[in-house]
Amino acid sequence: MTVELPPGLALQKVDERIMTLNVGPQHPGSGHMRIIVQIDGDYIVACDPDPGYVHRGEEKMAEYRNYITNIPHLERPVIHDSCNALYPYVLGVEDLLGIEVTERAKYVRVICSELNRCIYTMYWLAIYGIFLGHSTMFMWPAGDRELLIDLMEKISGARVTHSHFVPGGVRNDLPPNFEEVCLRQVNYFEKRIKEYAAVFYDNPILISRTQDTGVLSREDAIRLGTTGSVLRASGVDYDLRQKEPYDVYEELDVHTNVMKEGDSYARSKVPWLDMMESCNIIRQALQKMPKSGSVRVKLKPNPKGKGLDSVYKRVESGRGSLGCYIVSDGKVEPYRLKLSVGSFRNLIALPYLLKGEKLGNMPSVYWSLNYWPVEADR
Amino acid sequence: MTNTATGIIRALNSGIKHIATKRFTLRYPEEKLKFVGDGYQFDPSTGVGIAGLKGRHMLFHDHCTGCQLCSIACEGVAEAIAMVKVPDQQQQNKKSIMPQIDYGKCVFCGLCVDACPFYALYMTNDYELSSFSKEGLIYTPAQLAVKPYVEQDSEIIITKWGATHG
């Protein structure tokens, strides 16, 4: 009788040249996951990413909770990007319940969503910096992120897990005098991230480490189904804020950043350019936002779906397309809820990118995929 | 070669410039960040909240009717709220039960505040809730009725020489 063992545990044929190496899950450089790499000397022969260590069953849990109590749970997979993590769910529930959101609430949501995208990207950039051995790039984004966290704290009252979006709008209106404070801090934030060019992005040491490593061609990026910054770094101009605008994105001028190289350097630079675009969107939204009006539609205490119905909504999160599929059977809880997350879709590219690379290039390729293990495992 | 040299000099130059910029770090126990308003509150008549920090709760004994809506709202989230008997007799609270909150479980989402239709529960700016024991994190209705004393005055100030917590 043969027993199928999971990859990594199975006995392998002893080869004098090939060595199997487990990177993670305890290794700090891998996040909450394991990457099984087979190396020949210093070169990677094969790579098998093994996610699933932080699976929490968010999708199953959602079936036992009503549409409102699901809110704090569904933002937990990516706490740094919690507004964007909730966004498709909230849009979907609004569609199911037939709620029309006010104009001001839509603008507040766009501002929160863009602030959260920057907060997430700064956190990712700090990790990317430290794993390339650039400790300044760990300290600066971690500090400058505070400017935006302070803004989100003023809006929603929480530093990371905001629970701010609800079906029908947002929980509370912007605090008084917010526009002025927001504009000042966002402008300063943009000035700060432009300084990163001299230290990080134009730094010859970083360029020599990341350029031409892990090249993903345009055809492969489309074929493998990658999304977000990974797709845009390979030369595909695809951003859901532009292609399938939700809420008020069609009234705003969204510019996408596309790079053709498809290497680690391009993948690390596109999110940085996206942050500047986010600052632009925030400024536009603050200008076009209605100055007064309600931000939340009053709902019944336990809203119910209208019979058998399903909806799929997706938004552009910090890691690419984030979709939410909800099936309702007319009860207070969703019948089924499934998430399609950008992290998991980008991970599929890792074995293709690492083949033939040096082991030392693994962190730069792995983290450039904008991968968040907790979100991928749900 | 010249590109590499100028790149390294630019990086060093940018680092040297930061010697002159102000320190951004908040010196936490000495300085505390100021928040907007008096904490997160909810107005049931309009159905919209009032912006503020979601910190420790504050319970008004003269408003609480013991309806358990906060406890039901918490059921699917953290199960931090338990309804307990209170000794004081309130006219509107026939059953004499009020919420007791376990901050070891609370996630500070504020959905209990949204659920209260009697203006009895709101969240204050107090976030320093550490305790030496798990029991110390369970706040009884009597403890929740005390308005916390908070001294928070530090704000982000942006000058020509960089941002700082002043």
Interface residues (C-beta under 8 A of the other chain):
Chain A: Y64 R65 N66 I68 T69 N70 I71 P72 H73 T136 G143 D144 E146 L147 D150 E153 K154 I155 S156 G157 A158 T161 S163 R171 N172 D173 L174 P175 P176 R184 Q185 Y188 E195 A198 V199 D202 N203 P204 I205 I207 S294 V295 R296 V297 K298 L299 P301
Chain B: N3 T4 G7 I8 R10 A11 N13 S14 G15 F24 T25 L26 L33 F35 V36 G37 G39 Y40 T46 G47 V48 G49 I50 A51 G52 L53 K54 A73 E75 G76 V77 A78 V107 F108 C109 G110 L111 D114 A115 M123 I156 I158 A163
